[in-house]
Amino acid sequence: MALKDKKVTIITDQKTPMQNIFGDKIGSVLQKLSEKNGISIITNAKVNSIEGEGRVTSVKLEKENIATDVLIIGTGVEAVT
């Protein structure tokens, strides 16, 4: 199955994706571009738990549960300068 046949969801606790790096305006552009290409984006969300035994089966948010086959966690990096 090609990558384009996979469902991708990005979960962020920010108002727009990468808001802390690029700001709201560019974050909004990135969100629209991603959604145009079939990526679902959930903003202003916090992950309550990651479920599964031996492998991840779902990610629980405050208001919904998202089934998953693969989970990639990006925690970000901030330079100390």
N, CA, C and O atoms as a Maestro MAE file, in Angstrom:
{
 s_m_m2io_version
 :::
 2.0.0
}

f_m_ct {
 s_m_title
 :::
 protein
 m_atom[324] {
  # First column is atom index #
  i_m_mmod_type
  r_m_x_coord
  r_m_y_coord
  r_m_z_coord
  i_m_residue_number
  s_m_chain_name
  s_m_pdb_residue_name
  s_m_pdb_atom_name
  i_m_atomic_number
  :::
  1 25 0.849 -1.177 0.000 1 A "MET " " N  " 7
  2 3 0.000 0.000 0.000 1 A "MET " " CA " 6
  3 2 0.894 1.240 0.000 1 A "MET " " C  " 6
  4 15 1.839 1.323 0.785 1 A "MET " " O  " 8
  5 25 0.610 2.173 -0.848 2 A "ALA " " N  " 7
  6 3 1.403 3.392 -0.962 2 A "ALA " " CA " 6
  7 2 1.135 4.314 0.221 2 A "ALA " " C  " 6
  8 15 0.080 4.247 0.850 2 A "ALA " " O  " 8
  9 25 2.099 5.169 0.511 3 A "LEU " " N  " 7
  10 3 1.959 6.112 1.611 3 A "LEU " " CA " 6
  11 2 0.722 6.985 1.448 3 A "LEU " " C  " 6
  12 15 0.080 7.335 2.439 3 A "LEU " " O  " 8
  13 25 0.382 7.339 0.218 4 A "LYS " " N  " 7
  14 3 -0.790 8.190 0.006 4 A "LYS " " CA " 6
  15 2 -2.084 7.502 0.405 4 A "LYS " " C  " 6
  16 15 -3.114 8.163 0.544 4 A "LYS " " O  " 8
  17 25 -2.053 6.186 0.594 5 A "ASP " " N  " 7
  18 3 -3.231 5.440 1.013 5 A "ASP " " CA " 6
  19 2 -3.348 5.342 2.530 5 A "ASP " " C  " 6
  20 15 -4.300 4.750 3.038 5 A "ASP " " O  " 8
  21 25 -2.391 5.915 3.259 6 A "LYS " " N  " 7
  22 3 -2.401 5.883 4.716 6 A "LYS " " CA " 6
  23 2 -3.094 7.122 5.271 6 A "LYS " " C  " 6
  24 15 -3.014 8.208 4.697 6 A "LYS " " O  " 8
  25 25 -3.768 6.938 6.386 7 A "LYS " " N  " 7
  26 3 -4.389 8.066 7.068 7 A "LYS " " CA " 6
  27 2 -3.388 8.597 8.092 7 A "LYS " " C  " 6
  28 15 -2.877 7.846 8.922 7 A "LYS " " O  " 8
  29 25 -3.118 9.892 8.022 8 A "VAL " " N  " 7
  30 3 -2.165 10.528 8.931 8 A "VAL " " CA " 6
  31 2 -2.897 11.587 9.741 8 A "VAL " " C  " 6
  32 15 -3.658 12.389 9.198 8 A "VAL " " O  " 8
  33 25 -2.655 11.579 11.046 9 A "THR " " N  " 7
  34 3 -3.230 12.580 11.930 9 A "THR " " CA " 6
  35 2 -2.107 13.202 12.754 9 A "THR " " C  " 6
  36 15 -1.290 12.495 13.344 9 A "THR " " O  " 8
  37 25 -2.078 14.526 12.788 10 A "ILE " " N  " 7
  38 3 -1.126 15.252 13.625 10 A "ILE " " CA " 6
  39 2 -1.903 15.824 14.800 10 A "ILE " " C  " 6
  40 15 -2.956 16.437 14.625 10 A "ILE " " O  " 8
  41 25 -1.372 15.616 15.998 11 A "ILE " " N  " 7
  42 3 -1.998 16.137 17.209 11 A "ILE " " CA " 6
  43 2 -1.030 17.157 17.809 11 A "ILE " " C  " 6
  44 15 0.146 16.859 18.020 11 A "ILE " " O  " 8
  45 25 -1.529 18.345 18.078 12 A "THR " " N  " 7
  46 3 -0.703 19.377 18.691 12 A "THR " " CA " 6
  47 2 -1.472 20.081 19.803 12 A "THR " " C  " 6
  48 15 -2.694 20.213 19.741 12 A "THR " " O  " 8
  49 25 -0.750 20.525 20.809 13 A "ASP " " N  " 7
  50 3 -1.390 21.276 21.883 13 A "ASP " " CA " 6
  51 2 -1.420 22.766 21.575 13 A "ASP " " C  " 6
  52 15 -1.858 23.564 22.405 13 A "ASP " " O  " 8
  53 25 -0.963 23.143 20.397 14 A "GLN " " N  " 7
  54 3 -0.927 24.542 19.994 14 A "GLN " " CA " 6
  55 2 -2.134 24.895 19.125 14 A "GLN " " C  " 6
  56 15 -2.879 24.018 18.689 14 A "GLN " " O  " 8
  57 25 -2.309 26.181 18.884 15 A "LYS " " N  " 7
  58 3 -3.428 26.668 18.064 15 A "LYS " " CA " 6
  59 2 -3.245 26.283 16.599 15 A "LYS " " C  " 6
  60 15 -4.220 26.000 15.904 15 A "LYS " " O  " 8
  61 25 -2.006 26.272 16.134 16 A "THR " " N  " 7
  62 3 -1.669 25.854 14.775 16 A "THR " " CA " 6
  63 2 -0.406 24.999 14.840 16 A "THR " " C  " 6
  64 15 0.363 25.127 15.793 16 A "THR " " O  " 8
  65 25 -0.170 24.138 13.863 17 A "PRO " " N  " 7
  66 3 1.046 23.319 13.869 17 A "PRO " " CA " 6
  67 2 2.294 24.209 13.856 17 A "PRO " " C  " 6
  68 15 2.362 25.190 13.116 17 A "PRO " " O  " 8
  69 25 3.256 23.858 14.669 18 A "MET " " N  " 7
  70 3 4.556 24.533 14.738 18 A "MET " " CA " 6
  71 2 4.434 26.017 15.060 18 A "MET " " C  " 6
  72 15 5.284 26.813 14.659 18 A "MET " " O  " 8
  73 25 3.393 26.386 15.773 19 A "GLN " " N  " 7
  74 3 3.132 27.774 16.146 19 A "GLN " " CA " 6
  75 2 4.302 28.358 16.932 19 A "GLN " " C  " 6
  76 15 4.664 29.518 16.736 19 A "GLN " " O  " 8
  77 25 4.892 27.563 17.817 20 A "ASN " " N  " 7
  78 3 5.974 28.075 18.646 20 A "ASN " " CA " 6
  79 2 7.243 28.371 17.845 20 A "ASN " " C  " 6
  80 15 8.097 29.125 18.310 20 A "ASN " " O  " 8
  81 25 7.379 27.797 16.665 21 A "ILE " " N  " 7
  82 3 8.560 28.010 15.832 21 A "ILE " " CA " 6
  83 2 8.304 29.105 14.798 21 A "ILE " " C  " 6
  84 15 9.114 30.019 14.641 21 A "ILE " " O  " 8
  85 25 7.170 29.008 14.090 22 A "PHE " " N  " 7
  86 3 6.896 29.894 12.960 22 A "PHE " " CA " 6
  87 2 5.844 30.967 13.231 22 A "PHE " " C  " 6
  88 15 5.722 31.911 12.451 22 A "PHE " " O  " 8
  89 25 5.095 30.844 14.299 23 A "GLY " " N  " 7
  90 3 4.015 31.788 14.572 23 A "GLY " " CA " 6
  91 2 2.698 31.319 13.972 23 A "GLY " " C  " 6
  92 15 2.642 30.335 13.235 23 A "GLY " " O  " 8
  93 25 1.630 32.056 14.312 24 A "ASP " " N  " 7
  94 3 0.277 31.671 13.887 24 A "ASP " " CA " 6
  95 2 0.078 31.717 12.377 24 A "ASP " " C  " 6
  96 15 -0.546 30.825 11.804 24 A "ASP " " O  " 8
  97 25 0.604 32.746 11.738 25 A "LYS " " N  " 7
  98 3 0.347 32.938 10.312 25 A "LYS " " CA " 6
  99 2 0.916 31.783 9.478 25 A "LYS " " C  " 6
  100 15 0.206 31.197 8.661 25 A "LYS " " O  " 8
  101 25 2.180 31.463 9.686 26 A "ILE " " N  " 7
  102 3 2.791 30.368 8.925 26 A "ILE " " CA " 6
  103 2 2.244 29.026 9.403 26 A "ILE " " C  " 6
  104 15 2.064 28.111 8.599 26 A "ILE " " O  " 8
  105 25 1.977 28.899 10.706 27 A "GLY " " N  " 7
  106 3 1.361 27.676 11.219 27 A "GLY " " CA " 6
  107 2 0.027 27.400 10.552 27 A "GLY " " C  " 6
  108 15 -0.293 26.251 10.246 27 A "GLY " " O  " 8
  109 25 -0.751 28.445 10.325 28 A "SER " " N  " 7
  110 3 -2.040 28.308 9.641 28 A "SER " " CA " 6
  111 2 -1.856 27.874 8.183 28 A "SER " " C  " 6
  112 15 -2.607 27.040 7.677 28 A "SER " " O  " 8
  113 25 -0.853 28.445 7.518 29 A "VAL " " N  " 7
  114 3 -0.551 28.051 6.137 29 A "VAL " " CA " 6
  115 2 -0.145 26.582 6.093 29 A "VAL " " C  " 6
  116 15 -0.597 25.839 5.222 29 A "VAL " " O  " 8
  117 25 0.705 26.160 7.026 30 A "LEU " " N  " 7
  118 3 1.129 24.748 7.082 30 A "LEU " " CA " 6
  119 2 -0.064 23.832 7.326 30 A "LEU " " C  " 6
  120 15 -0.153 22.754 6.738 30 A "LEU " " O  " 8
  121 25 -0.980 24.257 8.190 31 A "GLN " " N  " 7
  122 3 -2.159 23.439 8.475 31 A "GLN " " CA " 6
  123 2 -3.026 23.294 7.237 31 A "GLN " " C  " 6
  124 15 -3.456 22.188 6.911 31 A "GLN " " O  " 8
  125 25 -3.289 24.389 6.547 32 A "LYS " " N  " 7
  126 3 -4.126 24.331 5.345 32 A "LYS " " CA " 6
  127 2 -3.483 23.473 4.261 32 A "LYS " " C  " 6
  128 15 -4.163 22.691 3.597 32 A "LYS " " O  " 8
  129 25 -2.177 23.619 4.084 33 A "LEU " " N  " 7
  130 3 -1.462 22.826 3.089 33 A "LEU " " CA " 6
  131 2 -1.511 21.337 3.439 33 A "LEU " " C  " 6
  132 15 -1.733 20.496 2.569 33 A "LEU " " O  " 8
  133 25 -1.305 21.023 4.704 34 A "SER " " N  " 7
  134 3 -1.359 19.625 5.152 34 A "SER " " CA " 6
  135 2 -2.744 19.039 4.946 34 A "SER " " C  " 6
  136 15 -2.882 17.929 4.432 34 A "SER " " O  " 8
  137 25 -3.768 19.777 5.344 35 A "GLU " " N  " 7
  138 3 -5.145 19.295 5.202 35 A "GLU " " CA " 6
  139 2 -5.521 19.130 3.725 35 A "GLU " " C  " 6
  140 15 -6.249 18.205 3.364 35 A "GLU " " O  " 8
  141 25 -5.028 20.019 2.891 36 A "LYS " " N  " 7
  142 3 -5.269 19.910 1.448 36 A "LYS " " CA " 6
  143 2 -4.694 18.606 0.895 36 A "LYS " " C  " 6
  144 15 -5.204 18.050 -0.077 36 A "LYS " " O  " 8
  145 25 -3.620 18.130 1.536 37 A "ASN " " N  " 7
  146 3 -2.962 16.897 1.109 37 A "ASN " " CA " 6
  147 2 -3.415 15.676 1.911 37 A "ASN " " C  " 6
  148 15 -2.745 14.643 1.908 37 A "ASN " " O  " 8
  149 25 -4.553 15.797 2.595 38 A "GLY " " N  " 7
  150 3 -5.171 14.641 3.242 38 A "GLY " " CA " 6
  151 2 -4.725 14.339 4.662 38 A "GLY " " C  " 6
  152 15 -5.059 13.283 5.198 38 A "GLY " " O  " 8
  153 25 -3.978 15.242 5.282 39 A "ILE " " N  " 7
  154 3 -3.530 15.023 6.661 39 A "ILE " " CA " 6
  155 2 -4.528 15.687 7.602 39 A "ILE " " C  " 6
  156 15 -4.847 16.866 7.449 39 A "ILE " " O  " 8
  157 25 -5.021 14.924 8.578 40 A "SER " " N  " 7
  158 3 -5.917 15.477 9.595 40 A "SER " " CA " 6
  159 2 -5.068 16.128 10.676 40 A "SER " " C  " 6
  160 15 -4.036 15.587 11.072 40 A "SER " " O  " 8
  161 25 -5.499 17.281 11.148 41 A "ILE " " N  " 7
  162 3 -4.767 17.968 12.208 41 A "ILE " " CA " 6
  163 2 -5.733 18.295 13.336 41 A "ILE " " C  " 6
  164 15 -6.784 18.900 13.123 41 A "ILE " " O  " 8
  165 25 -5.356 17.885 14.531 42 A "ILE " " N  " 7
  166 3 -6.140 18.170 15.725 42 A "ILE " " CA " 6
  167 2 -5.321 19.155 16.551 42 A "ILE " " C  " 6
  168 15 -4.217 18.839 16.993 42 A "ILE " " O  " 8
  169 25 -5.870 20.350 16.754 43 A "THR " " N  " 7
  170 3 -5.156 21.393 17.484 43 A "THR " " CA " 6
  171 2 -5.731 21.564 18.884 43 A "THR " " C  " 6
  172 15 -6.808 21.057 19.198 43 A "THR " " O  " 8
  173 25 -4.992 22.286 19.714 44 A "ASN " " N  " 7
  174 3 -5.401 22.559 21.100 44 A "ASN " " CA " 6
  175 2 -5.764 21.278 21.847 44 A "ASN " " C  " 6
  176 15 -6.732 21.250 22.607 44 A "ASN " " O  " 8
  177 25 -4.994 20.229 21.630 45 A "ALA " " N  " 7
  178 3 -5.305 18.926 22.230 45 A "ALA " " CA " 6
  179 2 -4.157 18.445 23.113 45 A "ALA " " C  " 6
  180 15 -2.993 18.772 22.879 45 A "ALA " " O  " 8
  181 25 -4.496 17.687 24.098 46 A "LYS " " N  " 7
  182 3 -3.511 17.059 24.967 46 A "LYS " " CA " 6
  183 2 -3.735 15.548 24.918 46 A "LYS " " C  " 6
  184 15 -4.873 15.081 24.970 46 A "LYS " " O  " 8
  185 25 -2.657 14.800 24.820 47 A "VAL " " N  " 7
  186 3 -2.741 13.344 24.853 47 A "VAL " " CA " 6
  187 2 -2.880 12.925 26.308 47 A "VAL " " C  " 6
  188 15 -2.016 13.230 27.130 47 A "VAL " " O  " 8
  189 25 -3.970 12.223 26.631 48 A "ASN " " N  " 7
  190 3 -4.181 11.733 27.991 48 A "ASN " " CA " 6
  191 2 -3.461 10.413 28.228 48 A "ASN " " C  " 6
  192 15 -2.909 10.180 29.304 48 A "ASN " " O  " 8
  193 25 -3.472 9.540 27.204 49 A "SER " " N  " 7
  194 3 -2.792 8.255 27.349 49 A "SER " " CA " 6
  195 2 -2.564 7.616 25.994 49 A "SER " " C  " 6
  196 15 -3.214 7.948 25.002 49 A "SER " " O  " 8
  197 25 -1.626 6.697 25.984 50 A "ILE " " N  " 7
  198 3 -1.341 5.878 24.807 50 A "ILE " " CA " 6
  199 2 -1.697 4.457 25.199 50 A "ILE " " C  " 6
  200 15 -1.175 3.939 26.187 50 A "ILE " " O  " 8
  201 25 -2.571 3.822 24.445 51 A "GLU " " N  " 7
  202 3 -3.119 2.516 24.798 51 A "GLU " " CA " 6
  203 2 -2.518 1.390 23.961 51 A "GLU " " C  " 6
  204 15 -2.081 1.597 22.829 51 A "GLU " " O  " 8
  205 25 -2.508 0.205 24.543 52 A "GLY " " N  " 7
  206 3 -2.065 -0.985 23.830 52 A "GLY " " CA " 6
  207 2 -1.126 -1.821 24.690 52 A "GLY " " C  " 6
  208 15 -0.517 -1.329 25.640 52 A "GLY " " O  " 8
  209 25 -1.025 -3.081 24.336 53 A "GLU " " N  " 7
  210 3 -0.105 -3.991 25.008 53 A "GLU " " CA " 6
  211 2 0.792 -4.613 23.963 53 A "GLU " " C  " 6
  212 15 0.322 -5.333 23.081 53 A "GLU " " O  " 8
  213 25 2.085 -4.338 24.058 54 A "GLY " " N  " 7
  214 3 3.016 -4.859 23.079 54 A "GLY " " CA " 6
  215 2 3.127 -3.995 21.832 54 A "GLY " " C  " 6
  216 15 4.147 -4.016 21.143 54 A "GLY " " O  " 8
  217 25 2.083 -3.241 21.544 55 A "ARG " " N  " 7
  218 3 2.076 -2.287 20.433 55 A "ARG " " CA " 6
  219 2 0.989 -1.256 20.700 55 A "ARG " " C  " 6
  220 15 0.023 -1.530 21.412 55 A "ARG " " O  " 8
  221 25 1.149 -0.089 20.133 56 A "VAL " " N  " 7
  222 3 0.162 0.982 20.319 56 A "VAL " " CA " 6
  223 2 -1.077 0.678 19.487 56 A "VAL " " C  " 6
  224 15 -0.982 0.349 18.305 56 A "VAL " " O  " 8
  225 25 -2.229 0.791 20.117 57 A "THR " " N  " 7
  226 3 -3.488 0.570 19.400 57 A "THR " " CA " 6
  227 2 -4.338 1.829 19.315 57 A "THR " " C  " 6
  228 15 -5.178 1.956 18.424 57 A "THR " " O  " 8
  229 25 -4.121 2.767 20.248 58 A "SER " " N  " 7
  230 3 -4.884 4.011 20.197 58 A "SER " " CA " 6
  231 2 -4.229 5.104 21.031 58 A "SER " " C  " 6
  232 15 -3.409 4.847 21.911 58 A "SER " " O  " 8
  233 25 -4.622 6.316 20.721 59 A "VAL " " N  " 7
  234 3 -4.189 7.491 21.467 59 A "VAL " " CA " 6
  235 2 -5.449 8.140 22.018 59 A "VAL " " C  " 6
  236 15 -6.358 8.481 21.262 59 A "VAL " " O  " 8
  237 25 -5.502 8.312 23.334 60 A "LYS " " N  " 7
  238 3 -6.682 8.899 23.963 60 A "LYS " " CA " 6
  239 2 -6.433 10.375 24.228 60 A "LYS " " C  " 6
  240 15 -5.479 10.765 24.902 60 A "LYS " " O  " 8
  241 25 -7.330 11.178 23.671 61 A "LEU " " N  " 7
  242 3 -7.342 12.606 23.936 61 A "LEU " " CA " 6
  243 2 -8.467 12.894 24.914 61 A "LEU " " C  " 6
  244 15 -9.209 11.986 25.289 61 A "LEU " " O  " 8
  245 25 -8.600 14.124 25.324 62 A "GLU " " N  " 7
  246 3 -9.654 14.474 26.264 62 A "GLU " " CA " 6
  247 2 -11.047 14.165 25.717 62 A "GLU " " C  " 6
  248 15 -11.914 13.681 26.445 62 A "GLU " " O  " 8
  249 25 -11.259 14.453 24.410 63 A "LYS " " N  " 7
  250 3 -12.608 14.319 23.847 63 A "LYS " " CA " 6
  251 2 -12.759 13.202 22.828 63 A "LYS " " C  " 6
  252 15 -13.863 12.961 22.341 63 A "LYS " " O  " 8
  253 25 -11.660 12.507 22.493 64 A "GLU " " N  " 7
  254 3 -11.783 11.435 21.503 64 A "GLU " " CA " 6
  255 2 -10.665 10.418 21.648 64 A "GLU " " C  " 6
  256 15 -9.650 10.662 22.301 64 A "GLU " " O  " 8
  257 25 -10.882 9.278 21.021 65 A "ASN " " N  " 7
  258 3 -9.930 8.188 21.015 65 A "ASN " " CA " 6
  259 2 -9.579 7.910 19.553 65 A "ASN " " C  " 6
  260 15 -10.469 7.683 18.734 65 A "ASN " " O  " 8
  261 25 -8.294 7.928 19.225 66 A "ILE " " N  " 7
  262 3 -7.862 7.744 17.847 66 A "ILE " " CA " 6
  263 2 -7.162 6.401 17.711 66 A "ILE " " C  " 6
  264 15 -6.118 6.179 18.323 66 A "ILE " " O  " 8
  265 25 -7.733 5.500 16.908 67 A "ALA " " N  " 7
  266 3 -7.108 4.203 16.645 67 A "ALA " " CA " 6
  267 2 -5.844 4.422 15.821 67 A "ALA " " C  " 6
  268 15 -5.804 5.299 14.958 67 A "ALA " " O  " 8
  269 25 -4.807 3.620 16.090 68 A "THR " " N  " 7
  270 3 -3.547 3.793 15.374 68 A "THR " " CA " 6
  271 2 -2.818 2.472 15.184 68 A "THR " " C  " 6
  272 15 -2.923 1.557 16.001 68 A "THR " " O  " 8
  273 25 -2.081 2.398 14.092 69 A "ASP " " N  " 7
  274 3 -1.194 1.269 13.844 69 A "ASP " " CA " 6
  275 2 0.247 1.651 14.160 69 A "ASP " " C  " 6
  276 15 1.048 0.816 14.579 69 A "ASP " " O  " 8
  277 25 0.565 2.933 13.952 70 A "VAL " " N  " 7
  278 3 1.917 3.442 14.171 70 A "VAL " " CA " 6
  279 2 1.802 4.789 14.873 70 A "VAL " " C  " 6
  280 15 0.940 5.601 14.537 70 A "VAL " " O  " 8
  281 25 2.669 5.018 15.840 71 A "LEU " " N  " 7
  282 3 2.685 6.289 16.552 71 A "LEU " " CA " 6
  283 2 4.097 6.851 16.502 71 A "LEU " " C  " 6
  284 15 5.061 6.172 16.855 71 A "LEU " " O  " 8
  285 25 4.209 8.088 16.062 72 A "ILE " " N  " 7
  286 3 5.481 8.796 16.057 72 A "ILE " " CA " 6
  287 2 5.330 9.990 16.984 72 A "ILE " " C  " 6
  288 15 4.415 10.798 16.820 72 A "ILE " " O  " 8
  289 25 6.222 10.102 17.954 73 A "ILE " " N  " 7
  290 3 6.156 11.193 18.922 73 A "ILE " " CA " 6
  291 2 7.263 12.181 18.610 73 A "ILE " " C  " 6
  292 15 8.436 11.811 18.550 73 A "ILE " " O  " 8
  293 25 6.894 13.428 18.412 74 A "GLY " " N  " 7
  294 3 7.854 14.508 18.212 74 A "GLY " " CA " 6
  295 2 7.754 15.468 19.385 74 A "GLY " " C  " 6
  296 15 6.732 16.134 19.552 74 A "GLY " " O  " 8
  297 25 8.781 15.547 20.185 75 A "THR " " N  " 7
  298 3 8.729 16.393 21.367 75 A "THR " " CA " 6
  299 2 9.300 17.780 21.117 75 A "THR " " C  " 6
  300 15 9.073 18.698 21.905 75 A "THR " " O  " 8
  301 25 10.039 17.938 20.023 76 A "GLY " " N  " 7
  302 3 10.586 19.248 19.692 76 A "GLY " " CA " 6
  303 2 11.921 19.507 20.373 76 A "GLY " " C  " 6
  304 15 12.315 18.816 21.312 76 A "GLY " " O  " 8
  305 25 12.583 20.501 19.879 77 A "VAL " " N  " 7
  306 3 13.882 20.896 20.401 77 A "VAL " " CA " 6
  307 2 13.928 22.407 20.444 77 A "VAL " " C  " 6
  308 15 13.469 23.076 19.518 77 A "VAL " " O  " 8
  309 25 14.476 22.939 21.507 78 A "GLU " " N  " 7
  310 3 14.630 24.375 21.605 78 A "GLU " " CA " 6
  311 2 16.077 24.680 21.981 78 A "GLU " " C  " 6
  312 15 16.579 24.216 23.005 78 A "GLU " " O  " 8
  313 25 16.729 25.461 21.142 79 A "ALA " " N  " 7
  314 3 18.133 25.801 21.396 79 A "ALA " " CA " 6
  315 2 18.271 26.706 22.602 79 A "ALA " " C  " 6
  316 15 17.447 27.593 22.824 79 A "ALA " " O  " 8
  317 25 19.304 26.479 23.368 80 A "VAL " " N  " 7
  318 3 19.590 27.336 24.516 80 A "VAL " " CA " 6
  319 2 20.680 28.305 24.071 80 A "VAL " " C  " 6
  320 15 21.865 27.970 24.079 80 A "VAL " " O  " 8
  321 25 20.269 29.499 23.686 81 A "THR " " N  " 7
  322 3 21.239 30.495 23.234 81 A "THR " " CA " 6
  323 2 21.049 31.811 23.947 81 A "THR " " C  " 6
  324 15 21.782 32.765 23.688 81 A "THR " " O  " 8
  :::
 }
 m_bond[323] {
  # First column is bond index #
  i_m_from
  i_m_to
  i_m_order
  :::
  1 1 2 1
  2 2 3 1
  3 3 4 2
  4 3 5 1
  5 5 6 1
  6 6 7 1
  7 7 8 2
  8 7 9 1
  9 9 10 1
  10 10 11 1
  11 11 12 2
  12 11 13 1
  13 13 14 1
  14 14 15 1
  15 15 16 2
  16 15 17 1
  17 17 18 1
  18 18 19 1
  19 19 20 2
  20 19 21 1
  21 21 22 1
  22 22 23 1
  23 23 24 2
  24 23 25 1
  25 25 26 1
  26 26 27 1
  27 27 28 2
  28 27 29 1
  29 29 30 1
  30 30 31 1
  31 31 32 2
  32 31 33 1
  33 33 34 1
  34 34 35 1
  35 35 36 2
  36 35 37 1
  37 37 38 1
  38 38 39 1
  39 39 40 2
  40 39 41 1
  41 41 42 1
  42 42 43 1
  43 43 44 2
  44 43 45 1
  45 45 46 1
  46 46 47 1
  47 47 48 2
  48 47 49 1
  49 49 50 1
  50 50 51 1
  51 51 52 2
  52 51 53 1
  53 53 54 1
  54 54 55 1
  55 55 56 2
  56 55 57 1
  57 57 58 1
  58 58 59 1
  59 59 60 2
  60 59 61 1
  61 61 62 1
  62 62 63 1
  63 63 64 2
  64 63 65 1
  65 65 66 1
  66 66 67 1
  67 67 68 2
  68 67 69 1
  69 69 70 1
  70 70 71 1
  71 71 72 2
  72 71 73 1
  73 73 74 1
  74 74 75 1
  75 75 76 2
  76 75 77 1
  77 77 78 1
  78 78 79 1
  79 79 80 2
  80 79 81 1
  81 81 82 1
  82 82 83 1
  83 83 84 2
  84 83 85 1
  85 85 86 1
  86 86 87 1
  87 87 88 2
  88 87 89 1
  89 89 90 1
  90 90 91 1
  91 91 92 2
  92 91 93 1
  93 93 94 1
  94 94 95 1
  95 95 96 2
  96 95 97 1
  97 97 98 1
  98 98 99 1
  99 99 100 2
  100 99 101 1
  101 101 102 1
  102 102 103 1
  103 103 104 2
  104 103 105 1
  105 105 106 1
  106 106 107 1
  107 107 108 2
  108 107 109 1
  109 109 110 1
  110 110 111 1
  111 111 112 2
  112 111 113 1
  113 113 114 1
  114 114 115 1
  115 115 116 2
  116 115 117 1
  117 117 118 1
  118 118 119 1
  119 119 120 2
  120 119 121 1
  121 121 122 1
  122 122 123 1
  123 123 124 2
  124 123 125 1
  125 125 126 1
  126 126 127 1
  127 127 128 2
  128 127 129 1
  129 129 130 1
  130 130 131 1
  131 131 132 2
  132 131 133 1
  133 133 134 1
  134 134 135 1
  135 135 136 2
  136 135 137 1
  137 137 138 1
  138 138 139 1
  139 139 140 2
  140 139 141 1
  141 141 142 1
  142 142 143 1
  143 143 144 2
  144 143 145 1
  145 145 146 1
  146 146 147 1
  147 147 148 2
  148 147 149 1
  149 149 150 1
  150 150 151 1
  151 151 152 2
  152 151 153 1
  153 153 154 1
  154 154 155 1
  155 155 156 2
  156 155 157 1
  157 157 158 1
  158 158 159 1
  159 159 160 2
  160 159 161 1
  161 161 162 1
  162 162 163 1
  163 163 164 2
  164 163 165 1
  165 165 166 1
  166 166 167 1
  167 167 168 2
  168 167 169 1
  169 169 170 1
  170 170 171 1
  171 171 172 2
  172 171 173 1
  173 173 174 1
  174 174 175 1
  175 175 176 2
  176 175 177 1
  177 177 178 1
  178 178 179 1
  179 179 180 2
  180 179 181 1
  181 181 182 1
  182 182 183 1
  183 183 184 2
  184 183 185 1
  185 185 186 1
  186 186 187 1
  187 187 188 2
  188 187 189 1
  189 189 190 1
  190 190 191 1
  191 191 192 2
  192 191 193 1
  193 193 194 1
  194 194 195 1
  195 195 196 2
  196 195 197 1
  197 197 198 1
  198 198 199 1
  199 199 200 2
  200 199 201 1
  201 201 202 1
  202 202 203 1
  203 203 204 2
  204 203 205 1
  205 205 206 1
  206 206 207 1
  207 207 208 2
  208 207 209 1
  209 209 210 1
  210 210 211 1
  211 211 212 2
  212 211 213 1
  213 213 214 1
  214 214 215 1
  215 215 216 2
  216 215 217 1
  217 217 218 1
  218 218 219 1
  219 219 220 2
  220 219 221 1
  221 221 222 1
  222 222 223 1
  223 223 224 2
  224 223 225 1
  225 225 226 1
  226 226 227 1
  227 227 228 2
  228 227 229 1
  229 229 230 1
  230 230 231 1
  231 231 232 2
  232 231 233 1
  233 233 234 1
  234 234 235 1
  235 235 236 2
  236 235 237 1
  237 237 238 1
  238 238 239 1
  239 239 240 2
  240 239 241 1
  241 241 242 1
  242 242 243 1
  243 243 244 2
  244 243 245 1
  245 245 246 1
  246 246 247 1
  247 247 248 2
  248 247 249 1
  249 249 250 1
  250 250 251 1
  251 251 252 2
  252 251 253 1
  253 253 254 1
  254 254 255 1
  255 255 256 2
  256 255 257 1
  257 257 258 1
  258 258 259 1
  259 259 260 2
  260 259 261 1
  261 261 262 1
  262 262 263 1
  263 263 264 2
  264 263 265 1
  265 265 266 1
  266 266 267 1
  267 267 268 2
  268 267 269 1
  269 269 270 1
  270 270 271 1
  271 271 272 2
  272 271 273 1
  273 273 274 1
  274 274 275 1
  275 275 276 2
  276 275 277 1
  277 277 278 1
  278 278 279 1
  279 279 280 2
  280 279 281 1
  281 281 282 1
  282 282 283 1
  283 283 284 2
  284 283 285 1
  285 285 286 1
  286 286 287 1
  287 287 288 2
  288 287 289 1
  289 289 290 1
  290 290 291 1
  291 291 292 2
  292 291 293 1
  293 293 294 1
  294 294 295 1
  295 295 296 2
  296 295 297 1
  297 297 298 1
  298 298 299 1
  299 299 300 2
  300 299 301 1
  301 301 302 1
  302 302 303 1
  303 303 304 2
  304 303 305 1
  305 305 306 1
  306 306 307 1
  307 307 308 2
  308 307 309 1
  309 309 310 1
  310 310 311 1
  311 311 312 2
  312 311 313 1
  313 313 314 1
  314 314 315 1
  315 315 316 2
  316 315 317 1
  317 317 318 1
  318 318 319 1
  319 319 320 2
  320 319 321 1
  321 321 322 1
  322 322 323 1
  323 323 324 2
  :::
 }
}
